[in-house]
Structures are given as C-alpha cells and as structure tokens.
Amino acid sequence: MVTSANQVSKEKTSMKVSILDLKKQYQFIKSEVDKSVKNVIDNQNFILGEDVSAFEAETAAYCGTKYGVGLASGTDALILALKALGIGTGDEVITSPFTFFATAEAISIVGAKPIFVDIDPQTYNINPALIEKAITSKTKAVIPVHLYGQCADMDPILSIARKHKLKVIEDAAQAIGATYKGRKAGSMGDIGCLSFFPSKNLGAFGDAGMVVTNDKKVADRIRMLRVHGSAQRYIHSEIGMNSRLDNLQAAVLRVKLRYLDRWLEARRKNAAYYNEKLKDLPVVCPYVPEYNVHTYHLYVIRLKNRMEELSRYLNSSGIEARTYYPVPLHLQECYRNLGYRKGDLKESEKASEQTLSFAVYPELDKAEMNYIVEKIREFLRDNR
C-alpha cells in the first residue's frame, strides 16, 4: 500500500480536542482540592456542614446578593425558586424555548405552564420586545436564561415585570460571573438560579446548585423547602423536597471559586483569539453587546448552511463539536400538548439548526485552538 505525502502530513498534524478537559483543571488545583475533601472526610460532617454555609456566603458575595442557599442541582434551584414565589397549578411562566430542558421542566414540575417567547438572533437570549405580547391574566413570572454565559437584556425585562407585577427568576446556570451593565448574573431579579454541574465554568464533582437572592423571606423559605419543608426537625410546615448541597461538593467548589475570575478571563482570551482567527470566514462569531461581559461557558459559531456537515467534519478530525440545542423546547415531544408548531418561533428554530460549539476552556493551548481553526478553514475551503 502506497501512502501519499498528504496522508502522512495529515496524520502528523491530527490531534484530539475535547470540548472540555476537566482533568487539566484538576491537576492545577489538585493539592488544594484533595486537602479540602480530606478535611470533610476526616470530620465526617457531610450534610449541611461548615463548607456549605461558607460557600453559600462566598457565592452570594461574589454574585452581589445578600443570601445564597445551596441545593442539590441547578434544576432544583429553579423548582424551589418557583415554589418559594408561590407559583404553581394554573399559573403561566414566560421563558425562552432555546435553552436546556430544565428551565421549562421546572415550570411544569410545579404545575405551571411554560409560555415560550422567541429569542434575539444575535445573543440567543429571550427577546424582551416579544414578552409583553405573551402576558395574560395567568402570567406570574418570567424566567430569562443567560445563555452560553451571557446575560439577557435585563432592564427592559425588569421594567415589563414591574409594570405587570411579575416575578423574575434568572436562570444563570451557565453564567456565573457574567455582568450586565456592571451587575452580576443572578443579582437582578427576585431570585437567581445557579448550576454547578461539572461542565459549568464553576463545576462541582457531581450535581450541585444554588439560589441567590436579596430577599430574606425567600431565602429562608427555600432553606426550609430543601429539607422536606422543615425548619425544625420532624416539624413540617409544607411539602418540600430533599435538595441539600453536599458538603463534599461545597468543599470542592470553595477551592474553585477562588480561581473562577482567572478562568473566566482565560475563556475570554480564548474566545477573542477565535474571533480574530475566524473573522474573515463566512461564520458568525459570538455577538456581545457593549453592556455585557461574557463568560463563554460555550463558544458558539453560526453557519447558515452545512452546519451539520461541519460538525461531522470536525468530529471526524478529532475535534469534539456539538449543537446546543438541536430541538427547541416548544417542539419537544413532551410539550406537544401546548400546541406549538414548527415555524412558530423561527429564530429559535434557525439557531437550533445553524449553531455549533467547540472547546473554549481555560487550559486550551494555542496549538489546539489553531488546529480547530485550521479544520474549519479546511472545511469551508473544500465546500465552497
């Protein structure tokens, strides 16, 4: 068998680039994390221990709020936020259809009905100009999602909410550390919901979440709800759930929180590098309004045609690339009863077909980023 020079060259230059490599991050902070975890194990204090209380206070301070309540997941944060605000059966909650399923799932779990409003095609966040038309006498809240690590346009959303006496729950699962006009994600509405799923910019070693708020009554109620509706052992004021942040996870997250701003700055630098290298190609790089500071939980490009082909090409070249989210929520099977049809929310539907993400995590090196750029260029050159 004869091997061409081009084949040899291709073999030499190929590499594997995962969309995320948490092992690299762990090696950087290993000694600190191991020490913190060992301390929890040595003390045998696993449920709502000192690390949970400390992490709640540290995270609230980081987000610019008075209170933080640690929970078992970001999904639980959304569910308990809704419960704490008295939202339930018969109510409607306005949100985005272009997000992870948990946003709408939480609304449904408490018995309310999700009402989907289309997105801004540049930021992929809910379009404030469309919210007011979706409000009815049953509307009780709005859940803007700070998608991909960038805040939604909050001032008009908050203005509409005040006008119609609606609650605002920020889904900041992907956006801890992001700012909007100088205000931190999660600090602007009635409640902010955070996720510490391992792949998040501030990720635990398992599931974990938190709500942040400036309302003491809300914080106290969520603290009660996370322990089976009990503020006093064996005395249950209402039906709650078991959703306590694990003390081991809190110990890990306390270490990571100290590095978060450094990691976010590295993500922004990596994103800027991609922006520069891709600017002359027919792809749309992330748009960031001047009032926002993006945290790049995901780096997302847009290509009007052949996005599926590009995805396959990158993956076949060793570059993990994927679309978040290929089926918008209004077209999911479980929401067929809501009556939405394809074409109802055009911008969300187009985004689901035209967007693609690949690695932007802090520990990426230039060789890996250049390889990604090279393969995108190669695909576009060969498929003109």
N, C-alpha and C positions, 0 to 999 in steps of 0.2 A: 504494500500500500504506500502510495506517494503522498506525503504531507506538504502542502503548499506553504510558502513563506508567510502568506497572510494568515493561515490557520495557526502556525506556530506563534506569530505575533499576537493573535487574539488570545491564545491560551496563556501566554505570558502576562498579558495585561488584565485578564479577568480577575475579579475578586468578589467576595460575598459582602454585601452591605445590608444588614438587618435594619428594619425600620426603627428598632430600639435595641440597645445592648445594656441591660441593667448590670451585667457582670462588671463592666468597665466602671460604672459608678460605684458599685460596692467595693471594688478594690481600692478606690480612692479614699473611702471613709471607713474601711473595714475595722480598723482598730477601735475607733470611736463607737461604732455600732455594736461590735462584739462586747465591748465593755458595758454599754448601756443595757443590752439584752441580758448579759450575765448578772447584772445588778438586780434586775427584775426576778430572774430565776432564783438567785440567792435569797432574796427577800420573800419569795413565794407570794407576792401580792399581785394577783392577776386581774382582778375585777375592780374597775374604777379606782385605781391606785393613784399614787402621787404623780406619776408621769402623765396620767390622763388630765388631772387638774392643771398641772403646769403647762401641758401642751395646749389645753383649751385657752388659757390666759395668754400664752405666747402667740397663738394663731389669731385670736381676737385682736390683740395689739397690732400684729402685722397687717391685718385687714382693715384696721381703723375702726373697729367696733368695740363696744363695751363688754360683750359676752360671747363666749363660744361654748357649744355643747357637743362633745364628742359622741359619735354614733357608729354603728356597725358598718355603714356603707353610705355612699352618696345617694343611692336610691332611697334609703331610709330617711336621709336628710330631707328629701323632697316630700316624702309621705308625711313625716312628722311636722314639717313646716305647714303643710296644708291643714293637718289636723289641729295644730295649735292655733291656727287662724279661723277655726270653725267652719272650714269648707268641707262639704260632703254631698250627700244624696240630693239631686235636683239642681245643684249649682253648676255653673259653667266657668271654665277657666281658659283664657286665651293663651296660646303658646305657638311656637314655631313647629312646622312639620319636618324641618331639616335639622335633625339632631338625633342623638342616641335615644333609643326607645324609652328609657327610664323616665324621661321628662313627662311624656304623656301617660305612661304606665302608672305613675304615682297619682295622677289626677283620677284615673279610672279606679285605682285601688280604694281611694277614699269615697268612691261612689259618685264623683262629679263627672262632667262631660268635657273632654278636650275640644276646644274650638281652634282650628288651625288657621293661622294668618300667614300669608306668603312672606318671603324673605327679600331683603335688599340684595340684588345680584352681585354687588361688589364686595360687601362684607360677609354675606351669607347669614347674617343675623336678621331677626324679625324686623319687618318694615314698619316703623311707627306710624307712617301715613295711612296704613291699612287697618290699624287696630280699632279705631273708633267705630268704623262701619260694622265691626263684628260684635259690638257690645249689645246685649239685650238686658231685660229686667232680671235675668237669671245669672248674669255675669258677676262673679265675686272677686276674681283675681286675674292678674296677668303674670305669666312666667316667661320673661325674656331669657334666652340662652346666650351666654357669652361664648360663642362657638370658636373652636380651634385655638382659643387663648386670647381672644379679642372681645372687648366689651361691646354690647349692643348700644345703640344711641339712646341713652337713658333719660336725658332731660325731657324730650317730648313724651316718652313713655310715662314718666313720673307725673308730668302735667296732666295727661289724659286720665291717669289713675286718680289723681286728686279731684279732678272735675267730676268723675263718676263714682267716687268713693270706693275705689277698688284697692285691694291689697296687691303688693308687688313682691314676688318671690324671685330672686335672682338665681338662676341655675348657673353657678360659677364653677361647675365641676371641672371644666377644662381651663380655668382662667385665674387661678390664684396668683396674685402679684400683678395682674393686668390693671391698668388705670384708665379712667375716663375723666378727662378734664381735671386730673390730679386726684381723683377719688378712686379708691381701691375697689376692685370687683368684690361684690358681696356686701358692701357697706352702704349702698344707695337705696335699696328697697327696704321693705319691712323685715325681710329675712334673706340671708344669703346662704346658699347650699354648696358645700364643697365635697369633692370626692378625692380620696387618697388611694384609689385603685393603683396597683403597682406601676402601670404605664403612665400615670399622670406626672406632671412636672414635679410635684411633691408626692411621691408614691410610697405607700407602706409595703410591708412584706406579705400582704394579703388584703382583704377588703377592709375599708375604714372610711369614715366620712365625718362631717361636722356641719352644724348650722352656726352662723354668726349673726348677731343682731344687736341693736341698741335698746331693745325693749326688754326690760327685766321680767315682766309678766310672761312674755313669750318664751324667754329662756327658761324660766322656772317651770313652765308647763311642759316644755319639751324634755327637760330633765326628769320630770315625773313620767311622761309618756314612754320614755326609753326604758323604764324599769316597770313594765306592766301596769302603768297608771298608778304607781305607788310612790308617795312622798315619804311615807312612814312604813317600815317593814310590816307586811301582812295586812295593811290597810290600803284598799284600792279605791281611789276616787272615781276613776273611769277606766274604760278598756284601753289599755296601751299595748305595748309590744316589748320584746326583748331586743334592744338595739343599743348595747353599750360598746363604746370604743374600747378595744382590748388594750390592757396596759403595756403589753409587749409591743404592740403596734405604735402606741404613743411614744414609747422609749426610742424606737427607730426613727419616728417622724420628728422628734425633738432634735435629733442629730442632723437630720436632713434639712430641717427648716433653717438652720444656721448657714447652710450653703445655697439656699434657694435663689437669692438675688444674683449670686455669682453664676449659677447655672442658667438663669433666665437671660443674663447678659450674653452668655456664650451662645444661647439659642438665637438671640437677636443678631449676633455677629455672623452666625452660620447662615441665617436667612438673608442677611444683606449680601453675603458672598454669592448665594444662589441668584439673588435678584440681579446682581451685576453680571454674572456669567450667562444668564438666560435672557437678558433684556433685548437682545437682537433676534430672538426666536419667536415664532408665532404661538407662544404660550402666554397666558395671563398669570403673572405672579401675584402674591397676596397684596391686596389693597389695604392700606392703613390710614384712616382719616387723621388729620393733624392733631386732633384732640385725644387720640388713643395711644397707649403704649401696649404693644402686642407682646405676648409671652410665647407664642409659637409652640403651643402644645403639639400642633401639627403644622407642617409646611405644606400648603396646598396650591397646586398649579391648576390651570384650567386650559383645556384644549377643546375647541368646538367640535372637531371631527377626529375620529380614530383614537379616542381616549382608551377604549378597551384594548385596541391593538398596541398602543404604547405601554399600557400596563403589562400585557403579556410579554412584550419585548424586554422590558426592564426586569421582570421576574425571571425570564429565561436567561438573562445576563447576570444573574446572581444578586440583583437589587430588589429587595422586598418593597413593593409598591402596592397600595390598595386605595379603594374609594370609600370614603366615609361621607355619605351613607347612600348605598345604591338603590334603596327603596324608601322614599319619603314616607313619613308616618301616616299621612292621610290615605295612602294606597296600600297600607299593610292589611293583610287578611283579617286580622282581629278587629280592625276598625271599619270593616265593610258596612256595618250597620249604621255608621254615621252618614253614609250617603255621598261621600266624595267620589269623584270620578277623575280619571286621567285627563289632564288639561285644566282642572280647576285651579291649581296652584302652580302655574307654569314655571316660575323662577326656581322653585324648589325642585321641580321635576327636571329642569335643564341642569341644575347644579349636580343632581344625583347621577347624571349621565356624562358630565363634562369635567369632573374634578378628580384629582389624583394626589396622593400623599406619599412621601418617602422620607428617609431619615433626616432629622434636623437636631438630634440630641446633642448635648454639650460636648461629649467626648469624641465626636466625629473628627477625623483628621482631614487635611486638605486633599490627600490622595483619594480618599473615599468620596469626598464631595466632587472632586474633578472627574472621577470615574462615572458618577451619576450624570453629571452634566454632559460628559462625552457621549454616553449612551443615548441621552435624549437628543443630542445633536445628530448622532448617527442615525437614529430612527427617523427624524424629520427630514434629513438629507436624502435618505433612501426611499422615503414615501411622499415625496413632493407631488 
